[in-house]
Amino acid sequence: MIMKSCLSCKNGTYIEATTTYFSELKNCMIIIKNVPCMKCSQCGEIMYTVSVAEKLDEFMDKAESIASELLIVNYRDKIA
């Protein structure tokens, strides 16, 4: 799926890609690899679908309760 016109730079188009998502929580840093996204071909702006954003939220909720300092997971894996 290709979308026209990047919302950020207005010059590029969004293309399907994957990215690495980083987030700092209260107790730990989480890194999620291979996250599906739409990425601007010009400026690199990242956009997530609603379903991907919801899954990222689930990862965040679970990660905070099981991680001590750093958690690295693959998007395709299930988190305990």
PDB file of N, CA, C and O in Angstrom:
ATOM      1  N   MET A   1       0.839  -1.187   0.000  1.00  0.00           N
ATOM      2  CA  MET A   1       0.000   0.000   0.000  1.00  0.00           C
ATOM      3  C   MET A   1       0.883   1.250   0.000  1.00  0.00           C
ATOM      4  O   MET A   1       1.767   1.384   0.846  1.00  0.00           O
ATOM      5  N   ILE A   2       0.654   2.142  -0.920  1.00  0.00           N
ATOM      6  CA  ILE A   2       1.412   3.392  -0.990  1.00  0.00           C
ATOM      7  C   ILE A   2       0.435   4.540  -0.802  1.00  0.00           C
ATOM      8  O   ILE A   2      -0.595   4.612  -1.471  1.00  0.00           O
ATOM      9  N   MET A   3       0.769   5.428   0.109  1.00  0.00           N
ATOM     10  CA  MET A   3      -0.062   6.607   0.335  1.00  0.00           C
ATOM     11  C   MET A   3       0.604   7.799  -0.330  1.00  0.00           C
ATOM     12  O   MET A   3       1.831   7.851  -0.422  1.00  0.00           O
ATOM     13  N   LYS A   4      -0.159   8.721  -0.776  1.00  0.00           N
ATOM     14  CA  LYS A   4       0.375   9.933  -1.379  1.00  0.00           C
ATOM     15  C   LYS A   4       0.725  10.946  -0.306  1.00  0.00           C
ATOM     16  O   LYS A   4       0.091  10.976   0.749  1.00  0.00           O
ATOM     17  N   SER A   5       1.696  11.751  -0.555  1.00  0.00           N
ATOM     18  CA  SER A   5       2.026  12.930   0.218  1.00  0.00           C
ATOM     19  C   SER A   5       2.225  12.718   1.723  1.00  0.00           C
ATOM     20  O   SER A   5       1.271  12.510   2.473  1.00  0.00           O
ATOM     21  N   CYS A   6       3.464  12.778   2.127  1.00  0.00           N
ATOM     22  CA  CYS A   6       3.838  12.671   3.541  1.00  0.00           C
ATOM     23  C   CYS A   6       3.175  13.793   4.343  1.00  0.00           C
ATOM     24  O   CYS A   6       3.127  14.939   3.897  1.00  0.00           O
ATOM     25  N   LEU A   7       2.679  13.463   5.499  1.00  0.00           N
ATOM     26  CA  LEU A   7       2.035  14.458   6.353  1.00  0.00           C
ATOM     27  C   LEU A   7       3.042  15.452   6.923  1.00  0.00           C
ATOM     28  O   LEU A   7       2.671  16.560   7.311  1.00  0.00           O
ATOM     29  N   SER A   8       4.312  15.061   6.974  1.00  0.00           N
ATOM     30  CA  SER A   8       5.337  15.907   7.570  1.00  0.00           C
ATOM     31  C   SER A   8       6.017  16.826   6.543  1.00  0.00           C
ATOM     32  O   SER A   8       5.975  18.051   6.666  1.00  0.00           O
ATOM     33  N   CYS A   9       6.644  16.210   5.528  1.00  0.00           N
ATOM     34  CA  CYS A   9       7.419  17.010   4.566  1.00  0.00           C
ATOM     35  C   CYS A   9       6.625  17.405   3.324  1.00  0.00           C
ATOM     36  O   CYS A   9       7.022  18.315   2.598  1.00  0.00           O
ATOM     37  N   LYS A  10       5.508  16.728   3.077  1.00  0.00           N
ATOM     38  CA  LYS A  10       4.632  16.980   1.919  1.00  0.00           C
ATOM     39  C   LYS A  10       5.254  16.608   0.573  1.00  0.00           C
ATOM     40  O   LYS A  10       4.601  16.747  -0.461  1.00  0.00           O
ATOM     41  N   ASN A  11       6.517  16.134   0.565  1.00  0.00           N
ATOM     42  CA  ASN A  11       7.192  15.810  -0.691  1.00  0.00           C
ATOM     43  C   ASN A  11       7.269  14.317  -0.969  1.00  0.00           C
ATOM     44  O   ASN A  11       7.163  13.891  -2.119  1.00  0.00           O
ATOM     45  N   GLY A  12       7.452  13.526   0.074  1.00  0.00           N
ATOM     46  CA  GLY A  12       7.610  12.093  -0.101  1.00  0.00           C
ATOM     47  C   GLY A  12       6.285  11.356  -0.070  1.00  0.00           C
ATOM     48  O   GLY A  12       5.236  11.937   0.208  1.00  0.00           O
ATOM     49  N   THR A  13       6.356  10.071  -0.360  1.00  0.00           N
ATOM     50  CA  THR A  13       5.188   9.200  -0.257  1.00  0.00           C
ATOM     51  C   THR A  13       5.493   8.119   0.771  1.00  0.00           C
ATOM     52  O   THR A  13       6.650   7.744   0.965  1.00  0.00           O
ATOM     53  N   TYR A  14       4.457   7.627   1.422  1.00  0.00           N
ATOM     54  CA  TYR A  14       4.637   6.562   2.403  1.00  0.00           C
ATOM     55  C   TYR A  14       4.732   5.215   1.703  1.00  0.00           C
ATOM     56  O   TYR A  14       3.955   4.917   0.796  1.00  0.00           O
ATOM     57  N   ILE A  15       5.689   4.409   2.133  1.00  0.00           N
ATOM     58  CA  ILE A  15       5.851   3.053   1.628  1.00  0.00           C
ATOM     59  C   ILE A  15       5.877   2.097   2.815  1.00  0.00           C
ATOM     60  O   ILE A  15       6.266   2.480   3.919  1.00  0.00           O
ATOM     61  N   GLU A  16       5.462   0.851   2.585  1.00  0.00           N
ATOM     62  CA  GLU A  16       5.500  -0.149   3.647  1.00  0.00           C
ATOM     63  C   GLU A  16       6.942  -0.465   3.985  1.00  0.00           C
ATOM     64  O   GLU A  16       7.780  -0.624   3.098  1.00  0.00           O
ATOM     65  N   ALA A  17       7.226  -0.556   5.285  1.00  0.00           N
ATOM     66  CA  ALA A  17       8.578  -0.822   5.749  1.00  0.00           C
ATOM     67  C   ALA A  17       8.501  -1.430   7.147  1.00  0.00           C
ATOM     68  O   ALA A  17       7.416  -1.684   7.670  1.00  0.00           O
ATOM     69  N   THR A  18       9.661  -1.656   7.735  1.00  0.00           N
ATOM     70  CA  THR A  18       9.738  -2.026   9.145  1.00  0.00           C
ATOM     71  C   THR A  18      10.721  -1.075   9.816  1.00  0.00           C
ATOM     72  O   THR A  18      11.586  -0.487   9.167  1.00  0.00           O
ATOM     73  N   THR A  19      10.568  -0.939  11.121  1.00  0.00           N
ATOM     74  CA  THR A  19      11.430  -0.045  11.875  1.00  0.00           C
ATOM     75  C   THR A  19      11.719  -0.657  13.239  1.00  0.00           C
ATOM     76  O   THR A  19      11.123  -1.667  13.613  1.00  0.00           O
ATOM     77  N   THR A  20      12.622  -0.051  13.967  1.00  0.00           N
ATOM     78  CA  THR A  20      12.892  -0.432  15.343  1.00  0.00           C
ATOM     79  C   THR A  20      12.307   0.644  16.235  1.00  0.00           C
ATOM     80  O   THR A  20      12.598   1.828  16.062  1.00  0.00           O
ATOM     81  N   TYR A  21      11.481   0.237  17.190  1.00  0.00           N
ATOM     82  CA  TYR A  21      10.768   1.146  18.082  1.00  0.00           C
ATOM     83  C   TYR A  21      11.497   1.200  19.424  1.00  0.00           C
ATOM     84  O   TYR A  21      11.784   0.160  20.017  1.00  0.00           O
ATOM     85  N   PHE A  22      11.793   2.397  19.900  1.00  0.00           N
ATOM     86  CA  PHE A  22      12.463   2.600  21.191  1.00  0.00           C
ATOM     87  C   PHE A  22      11.521   3.354  22.118  1.00  0.00           C
ATOM     88  O   PHE A  22      10.834   4.283  21.695  1.00  0.00           O
ATOM     89  N   SER A  23      11.493   2.950  23.390  1.00  0.00           N
ATOM     90  CA  SER A  23      10.688   3.675  24.364  1.00  0.00           C
ATOM     91  C   SER A  23      11.339   3.564  25.738  1.00  0.00           C
ATOM     92  O   SER A  23      11.849   2.508  26.112  1.00  0.00           O
ATOM     93  N   GLU A  24      11.316   4.648  26.474  1.00  0.00           N
ATOM     94  CA  GLU A  24      11.832   4.636  27.841  1.00  0.00           C
ATOM     95  C   GLU A  24      10.643   4.656  28.790  1.00  0.00           C
ATOM     96  O   GLU A  24       9.838   5.587  28.781  1.00  0.00           O
ATOM     97  N   LEU A  25      10.546   3.616  29.605  1.00  0.00           N
ATOM     98  CA  LEU A  25       9.494   3.510  30.596  1.00  0.00           C
ATOM     99  C   LEU A  25      10.054   3.914  31.957  1.00  0.00           C
ATOM    100  O   LEU A  25      11.226   4.274  32.063  1.00  0.00           O
ATOM    101  N   LYS A  26       9.233   3.856  32.988  1.00  0.00           N
ATOM    102  CA  LYS A  26       9.707   4.226  34.328  1.00  0.00           C
ATOM    103  C   LYS A  26      10.884   3.388  34.767  1.00  0.00           C
ATOM    104  O   LYS A  26      11.878   3.917  35.266  1.00  0.00           O
ATOM    105  N   ASN A  27      10.780   2.073  34.585  1.00  0.00           N
ATOM    106  CA  ASN A  27      11.781   1.156  35.122  1.00  0.00           C
ATOM    107  C   ASN A  27      12.750   0.598  34.090  1.00  0.00           C
ATOM    108  O   ASN A  27      13.754  -0.010  34.462  1.00  0.00           O
ATOM    109  N   CYS A  28      12.478   0.789  32.812  1.00  0.00           N
ATOM    110  CA  CYS A  28      13.335   0.154  31.819  1.00  0.00           C
ATOM    111  C   CYS A  28      13.252   0.843  30.458  1.00  0.00           C
ATOM    112  O   CYS A  28      12.403   1.700  30.213  1.00  0.00           O
ATOM    113  N   MET A  29      14.153   0.439  29.602  1.00  0.00           N
ATOM    114  CA  MET A  29      14.164   0.863  28.201  1.00  0.00           C
ATOM    115  C   MET A  29      13.717  -0.343  27.395  1.00  0.00           C
ATOM    116  O   MET A  29      14.199  -1.452  27.628  1.00  0.00           O
ATOM    117  N   ILE A  30      12.803  -0.149  26.448  1.00  0.00           N
ATOM    118  CA  ILE A  30      12.344  -1.245  25.606  1.00  0.00           C
ATOM    119  C   ILE A  30      12.692  -0.950  24.152  1.00  0.00           C
ATOM    120  O   ILE A  30      12.553   0.175  23.672  1.00  0.00           O
ATOM    121  N   ILE A  31      13.146  -1.991  23.469  1.00  0.00           N
ATOM    122  CA  ILE A  31      13.469  -1.919  22.042  1.00  0.00           C
ATOM    123  C   ILE A  31      12.677  -3.022  21.365  1.00  0.00           C
ATOM    124  O   ILE A  31      12.793  -4.191  21.733  1.00  0.00           O
ATOM    125  N   ILE A  32      11.871  -2.655  20.375  1.00  0.00           N
ATOM    126  CA  ILE A  32      11.076  -3.635  19.642  1.00  0.00           C
ATOM    127  C   ILE A  32      11.534  -3.596  18.185  1.00  0.00           C
ATOM    128  O   ILE A  32      11.403  -2.578  17.506  1.00  0.00           O
ATOM    129  N   LYS A  33      12.071  -4.718  17.722  1.00  0.00           N
ATOM    130  CA  LYS A  33      12.607  -4.802  16.368  1.00  0.00           C
ATOM    131  C   LYS A  33      11.541  -5.276  15.381  1.00  0.00           C
ATOM    132  O   LYS A  33      10.583  -5.948  15.760  1.00  0.00           O
ATOM    133  N   ASN A  34      11.721  -4.919  14.124  1.00  0.00           N
ATOM    134  CA  ASN A  34      10.876  -5.386  13.011  1.00  0.00           C
ATOM    135  C   ASN A  34       9.416  -4.966  13.128  1.00  0.00           C
ATOM    136  O   ASN A  34       8.519  -5.755  12.830  1.00  0.00           O
ATOM    137  N   VAL A  35       9.171  -3.740  13.555  1.00  0.00           N
ATOM    138  CA  VAL A  35       7.808  -3.230  13.687  1.00  0.00           C
ATOM    139  C   VAL A  35       7.317  -2.754  12.313  1.00  0.00           C
ATOM    140  O   VAL A  35       7.962  -1.909  11.692  1.00  0.00           O
ATOM    141  N   PRO A  36       6.181  -3.288  11.831  1.00  0.00           N
ATOM    142  CA  PRO A  36       5.643  -2.827  10.548  1.00  0.00           C
ATOM    143  C   PRO A  36       5.236  -1.353  10.635  1.00  0.00           C
ATOM    144  O   PRO A  36       4.688  -0.909  11.644  1.00  0.00           O
ATOM    145  N   CYS A  37       5.508  -0.612   9.581  1.00  0.00           N
ATOM    146  CA  CYS A  37       5.164   0.811   9.572  1.00  0.00           C
ATOM    147  C   CYS A  37       5.012   1.295   8.142  1.00  0.00           C
ATOM    148  O   CYS A  37       5.264   0.564   7.184  1.00  0.00           O
ATOM    149  N   MET A  38       4.597   2.535   8.026  1.00  0.00           N
ATOM    150  CA  MET A  38       4.623   3.248   6.762  1.00  0.00           C
ATOM    151  C   MET A  38       5.702   4.317   6.939  1.00  0.00           C
ATOM    152  O   MET A  38       5.680   5.071   7.912  1.00  0.00           O
ATOM    153  N   LYS A  39       6.644   4.380   5.999  1.00  0.00           N
ATOM    154  CA  LYS A  39       7.788   5.283   6.131  1.00  0.00           C
ATOM    155  C   LYS A  39       7.871   6.197   4.910  1.00  0.00           C
ATOM    156  O   LYS A  39       7.750   5.740   3.773  1.00  0.00           O
ATOM    157  N   CYS A  40       8.079   7.490   5.156  1.00  0.00           N
ATOM    158  CA  CYS A  40       8.192   8.453   4.063  1.00  0.00           C
ATOM    159  C   CYS A  40       9.478   8.212   3.275  1.00  0.00           C
ATOM    160  O   CYS A  40      10.554   8.047   3.851  1.00  0.00           O
ATOM    161  N   SER A  41       9.350   8.193   1.972  1.00  0.00           N
ATOM    162  CA  SER A  41      10.499   7.961   1.092  1.00  0.00           C
ATOM    163  C   SER A  41      11.474   9.138   1.084  1.00  0.00           C
ATOM    164  O   SER A  41      12.623   8.970   0.676  1.00  0.00           O
ATOM    165  N   GLN A  42      11.054  10.311   1.518  1.00  0.00           N
ATOM    166  CA  GLN A  42      11.916  11.492   1.514  1.00  0.00           C
ATOM    167  C   GLN A  42      12.507  11.802   2.885  1.00  0.00           C
ATOM    168  O   GLN A  42      13.726  11.879   3.033  1.00  0.00           O
ATOM    169  N   CYS A  43      11.649  11.979   3.886  1.00  0.00           N
ATOM    170  CA  CYS A  43      12.134  12.453   5.198  1.00  0.00           C
ATOM    171  C   CYS A  43      12.244  11.356   6.250  1.00  0.00           C
ATOM    172  O   CYS A  43      12.812  11.582   7.319  1.00  0.00           O
ATOM    173  N   GLY A  44      11.705  10.162   5.960  1.00  0.00           N
ATOM    174  CA  GLY A  44      11.802   9.057   6.904  1.00  0.00           C
ATOM    175  C   GLY A  44      10.759   9.071   8.011  1.00  0.00           C
ATOM    176  O   GLY A  44      10.826   8.251   8.927  1.00  0.00           O
ATOM    177  N   GLU A  45       9.799   9.984   7.947  1.00  0.00           N
ATOM    178  CA  GLU A  45       8.724  10.044   8.943  1.00  0.00           C
ATOM    179  C   GLU A  45       8.036   8.684   9.023  1.00  0.00           C
ATOM    180  O   GLU A  45       7.737   8.068   8.001  1.00  0.00           O
ATOM    181  N   ILE A  46       7.788   8.222  10.255  1.00  0.00           N
ATOM    182  CA  ILE A  46       7.179   6.912  10.494  1.00  0.00           C
ATOM    183  C   ILE A  46       5.720   7.090  10.903  1.00  0.00           C
ATOM    184  O   ILE A  46       5.382   7.978  11.686  1.00  0.00           O
ATOM    185  N   MET A  47       4.857   6.223  10.353  1.00  0.00           N
ATOM    186  CA  MET A  47       3.454   6.221  10.732  1.00  0.00           C
ATOM    187  C   MET A  47       3.051   4.762  10.961  1.00  0.00           C
ATOM    188  O   MET A  47       3.425   3.878  10.190  1.00  0.00           O
ATOM    189  N   TYR A  48       2.279   4.519  12.038  1.00  0.00           N
ATOM    190  CA  TYR A  48       1.822   3.174  12.363  1.00  0.00           C
ATOM    191  C   TYR A  48       0.329   3.047  12.112  1.00  0.00           C
ATOM    192  O   TYR A  48      -0.415   4.017  12.255  1.00  0.00           O
ATOM    193  N   THR A  49      -0.112   1.842  11.735  1.00  0.00           N
ATOM    194  CA  THR A  49      -1.541   1.582  11.640  1.00  0.00           C
ATOM    195  C   THR A  49      -2.101   1.492  13.059  1.00  0.00           C
ATOM    196  O   THR A  49      -1.343   1.367  14.021  1.00  0.00           O
ATOM    197  N   VAL A  50      -3.397   1.554  13.186  1.00  0.00           N
ATOM    198  CA  VAL A  50      -4.046   1.461  14.494  1.00  0.00           C
ATOM    199  C   VAL A  50      -3.721   0.118  15.148  1.00  0.00           C
ATOM    200  O   VAL A  50      -3.417   0.074  16.340  1.00  0.00           O
ATOM    201  N   SER A  51      -3.778  -0.963  14.394  1.00  0.00           N
ATOM    202  CA  SER A  51      -3.512  -2.283  14.980  1.00  0.00           C
ATOM    203  C   SER A  51      -2.074  -2.410  15.469  1.00  0.00           C
ATOM    204  O   SER A  51      -1.836  -3.025  16.508  1.00  0.00           O
ATOM    205  N   VAL A  52      -1.119  -1.849  14.750  1.00  0.00           N
ATOM    206  CA  VAL A  52       0.281  -1.881  15.192  1.00  0.00           C
ATOM    207  C   VAL A  52       0.443  -1.024  16.443  1.00  0.00           C
ATOM    208  O   VAL A  52       1.113  -1.442  17.387  1.00  0.00           O
ATOM    209  N   ALA A  53      -0.151   0.156  16.469  1.00  0.00           N
ATOM    210  CA  ALA A  53      -0.062   1.027  17.649  1.00  0.00           C
ATOM    211  C   ALA A  53      -0.659   0.344  18.878  1.00  0.00           C
ATOM    212  O   ALA A  53      -0.124   0.466  19.980  1.00  0.00           O
ATOM    213  N   GLU A  54      -1.769  -0.377  18.688  1.00  0.00           N
ATOM    214  CA  GLU A  54      -2.382  -1.094  19.807  1.00  0.00           C
ATOM    215  C   GLU A  54      -1.463  -2.200  20.321  1.00  0.00           C
ATOM    216  O   GLU A  54      -1.341  -2.394  21.531  1.00  0.00           O
ATOM    217  N   LYS A  55      -0.820  -2.923  19.411  1.00  0.00           N
ATOM    218  CA  LYS A  55       0.096  -3.985  19.826  1.00  0.00           C
ATOM    219  C   LYS A  55       1.310  -3.390  20.543  1.00  0.00           C
ATOM    220  O   LYS A  55       1.790  -3.970  21.517  1.00  0.00           O
ATOM    221  N   LEU A  56       1.811  -2.255  20.082  1.00  0.00           N
ATOM    222  CA  LEU A  56       2.921  -1.592  20.769  1.00  0.00           C
ATOM    223  C   LEU A  56       2.513  -1.212  22.194  1.00  0.00           C
ATOM    224  O   LEU A  56       3.305  -1.360  23.124  1.00  0.00           O
ATOM    225  N   ASP A  57       1.292  -0.727  22.367  1.00  0.00           N
ATOM    226  CA  ASP A  57       0.783  -0.399  23.702  1.00  0.00           C
ATOM    227  C   ASP A  57       0.749  -1.639  24.592  1.00  0.00           C
ATOM    228  O   ASP A  57       1.092  -1.565  25.772  1.00  0.00           O
ATOM    229  N   GLU A  58       0.336  -2.780  24.032  1.00  0.00           N
ATOM    230  CA  GLU A  58       0.322  -4.029  24.788  1.00  0.00           C
ATOM    231  C   GLU A  58       1.732  -4.411  25.227  1.00  0.00           C
ATOM    232  O   GLU A  58       1.946  -4.813  26.371  1.00  0.00           O
ATOM    233  N   PHE A  59       2.698  -4.281  24.305  1.00  0.00           N
ATOM    234  CA  PHE A  59       4.094  -4.560  24.646  1.00  0.00           C
ATOM    235  C   PHE A  59       4.538  -3.672  25.811  1.00  0.00           C
ATOM    236  O   PHE A  59       5.180  -4.148  26.747  1.00  0.00           O
ATOM    237  N   MET A  60       4.199  -2.390  25.751  1.00  0.00           N
ATOM    238  CA  MET A  60       4.604  -1.448  26.799  1.00  0.00           C
ATOM    239  C   MET A  60       4.016  -1.833  28.156  1.00  0.00           C
ATOM    240  O   MET A  60       4.717  -1.823  29.168  1.00  0.00           O
ATOM    241  N   ASP A  61       2.736  -2.169  28.169  1.00  0.00           N
ATOM    242  CA  ASP A  61       2.073  -2.546  29.418  1.00  0.00           C
ATOM    243  C   ASP A  61       2.722  -3.768  30.050  1.00  0.00           C
ATOM    244  O   ASP A  61       2.972  -3.795  31.255  1.00  0.00           O
ATOM    245  N   LYS A  62       2.992  -4.774  29.236  1.00  0.00           N
ATOM    246  CA  LYS A  62       3.574  -6.013  29.752  1.00  0.00           C
ATOM    247  C   LYS A  62       5.053  -5.849  30.095  1.00  0.00           C
ATOM    248  O   LYS A  62       5.530  -6.423  31.074  1.00  0.00           O
ATOM    249  N   ALA A  63       5.772  -5.077  29.304  1.00  0.00           N
ATOM    250  CA  ALA A  63       7.215  -4.917  29.501  1.00  0.00           C
ATOM    251  C   ALA A  63       7.537  -4.301  30.850  1.00  0.00           C
ATOM    252  O   ALA A  63       8.491  -4.706  31.514  1.00  0.00           O
ATOM    253  N   GLU A  64       6.743  -3.329  31.251  1.00  0.00           N
ATOM    254  CA  GLU A  64       7.019  -2.637  32.503  1.00  0.00           C
ATOM    255  C   GLU A  64       6.955  -3.580  33.702  1.00  0.00           C
ATOM    256  O   GLU A  64       7.654  -3.368  34.694  1.00  0.00           O
ATOM    257  N   SER A  65       6.137  -4.604  33.622  1.00  0.00           N
ATOM    258  CA  SER A  65       6.002  -5.518  34.751  1.00  0.00           C
ATOM    259  C   SER A  65       7.043  -6.634  34.753  1.00  0.00           C
ATOM    260  O   SER A  65       7.268  -7.251  35.794  1.00  0.00           O
ATOM    261  N   ILE A  66       7.696  -6.916  33.599  1.00  0.00           N
ATOM    262  CA  ILE A  66       8.645  -8.034  33.569  1.00  0.00           C
ATOM    263  C   ILE A  66      10.106  -7.632  33.386  1.00  0.00           C
ATOM    264  O   ILE A  66      10.998  -8.440  33.643  1.00  0.00           O
ATOM    265  N   ALA A  67      10.365  -6.418  32.953  1.00  0.00           N
ATOM    266  CA  ALA A  67      11.739  -6.016  32.653  1.00  0.00           C
ATOM    267  C   ALA A  67      12.364  -5.275  33.824  1.00  0.00           C
ATOM    268  O   ALA A  67      11.687  -4.554  34.558  1.00  0.00           O
ATOM    269  N   SER A  68      13.669  -5.465  33.986  1.00  0.00           N
ATOM    270  CA  SER A  68      14.365  -4.754  35.054  1.00  0.00           C
ATOM    271  C   SER A  68      15.013  -3.466  34.547  1.00  0.00           C
ATOM    272  O   SER A  68      14.814  -2.403  35.135  1.00  0.00           O
ATOM    273  N   GLU A  69      15.783  -3.550  33.464  1.00  0.00           N
ATOM    274  CA  GLU A  69      16.410  -2.344  32.925  1.00  0.00           C
ATOM    275  C   GLU A  69      16.246  -2.210  31.426  1.00  0.00           C
ATOM    276  O   GLU A  69      15.957  -1.128  30.916  1.00  0.00           O
ATOM    277  N   LEU A  70      16.435  -3.328  30.715  1.00  0.00           N
ATOM    278  CA  LEU A  70      16.400  -3.285  29.254  1.00  0.00           C
ATOM    279  C   LEU A  70      15.672  -4.514  28.742  1.00  0.00           C
ATOM    280  O   LEU A  70      15.927  -5.629  29.198  1.00  0.00           O
ATOM    281  N   LEU A  71      14.764  -4.313  27.794  1.00  0.00           N
ATOM    282  CA  LEU A  71      14.044  -5.407  27.163  1.00  0.00           C
ATOM    283  C   LEU A  71      14.115  -5.204  25.659  1.00  0.00           C
ATOM    284  O   LEU A  71      13.748  -4.148  25.145  1.00  0.00           O
ATOM    285  N   ILE A  72      14.592  -6.226  24.960  1.00  0.00           N
ATOM    286  CA  ILE A  72      14.665  -6.203  23.495  1.00  0.00           C
ATOM    287  C   ILE A  72      13.825  -7.360  22.989  1.00  0.00           C
ATOM    288  O   ILE A  72      14.084  -8.511  23.340  1.00  0.00           O
ATOM    289  N   VAL A  73      12.821  -7.072  22.169  1.00  0.00           N
ATOM    290  CA  VAL A  73      11.945  -8.118  21.636  1.00  0.00           C
ATOM    291  C   VAL A  73      11.722  -7.901  20.147  1.00  0.00           C
ATOM    292  O   VAL A  73      11.943  -6.814  19.614  1.00  0.00           O
ATOM    293  N   ASN A  74      11.282  -8.959  19.501  1.00  0.00           N
ATOM    294  CA  ASN A  74      10.904  -8.892  18.107  1.00  0.00           C
ATOM    295  C   ASN A  74       9.400  -8.666  18.055  1.00  0.00           C
ATOM    296  O   ASN A  74       8.668  -9.316  18.802  1.00  0.00           O
ATOM    297  N   TYR A  75       8.926  -7.797  17.227  1.00  0.00           N
ATOM    298  CA  TYR A  75       7.499  -7.474  17.107  1.00  0.00           C
ATOM    299  C   TYR A  75       6.668  -8.732  16.877  1.00  0.00           C
ATOM    300  O   TYR A  75       5.546  -8.838  17.373  1.00  0.00           O
ATOM    301  N   ARG A  76       7.202  -9.659  16.145  1.00  0.00           N
ATOM    302  CA  ARG A  76       6.469 -10.879  15.798  1.00  0.00           C
ATOM    303  C   ARG A  76       6.374 -11.875  16.959  1.00  0.00           C
ATOM    304  O   ARG A  76       5.575 -12.810  16.904  1.00  0.00           O
ATOM    305  N   ASP A  77       7.178 -11.684  18.001  1.00  0.00           N
ATOM    306  CA  ASP A  77       7.153 -12.569  19.166  1.00  0.00           C
ATOM    307  C   ASP A  77       6.079 -12.140  20.135  1.00  0.00           C
ATOM    308  O   ASP A  77       5.660 -10.982  20.146  1.00  0.00           O
ATOM    309  N   LYS A  78       5.635 -13.074  20.946  1.00  0.00           N
ATOM    310  CA  LYS A  78       4.700 -12.744  22.017  1.00  0.00           C
ATOM    311  C   LYS A  78       5.514 -12.415  23.260  1.00  0.00           C
ATOM    312  O   LYS A  78       6.545 -13.032  23.527  1.00  0.00           O
ATOM    313  N   ILE A  79       5.038 -11.445  24.006  1.00  0.00           N
ATOM    314  CA  ILE A  79       5.695 -11.071  25.245  1.00  0.00           C
ATOM    315  C   ILE A  79       4.903 -11.719  26.388  1.00  0.00           C
ATOM    316  O   ILE A  79       3.672 -11.729  26.374  1.00  0.00           O
ATOM    317  N   ALA A  80       5.614 -12.248  27.360  1.00  0.00           N
ATOM    318  CA  ALA A  80       4.975 -13.005  28.459  1.00  0.00           C
ATOM    319  C   ALA A  80       3.839 -12.277  29.113  1.00  0.00           C
ATOM    320  O   ALA A  80       3.223 -12.800  30.042  1.00  0.00           O
TER     321      ALA A  80
END
